Amino acid sequence: MLLDVRTYVCKPGTLKVHLNLYEKLGMAPQVRHLGKPLLYAACETGTPNEYIHMWCSQNAADREARRAGLWVDAEWLSYVKQSAELGALESQQNK
């Protein structure tokens, strides 16, 4: 099993609006291609503008195939465009 841990940091004051946009437009296509996340969480302590997704794949080839499908999905691309226009994300780290 391959675990993809993605940590995102939003600009102060934008986390809720960013997560609302993701839940409204981004989550459905992402789950359709990647499956349900192992974890999708934000904390009230620690780094308050941070949230985490954890995704599972069988192996690197499975992960690559799933993500390739995601990046040709018009619904996902629309979300990515609107997320960029919102400008809430400061950084992303993958492990």
Buried (B, 14 or more C-beta within 10 A) or exposed (E): EEEBEBBBBBBEEBBEEBBEBBEEBBBBBBEBBBEEBEEBEBEEEEEEBBBBBBBBBEEEEEBEEBBEBBEEBEBBEEBBEBBEEBEBBEEEEEE
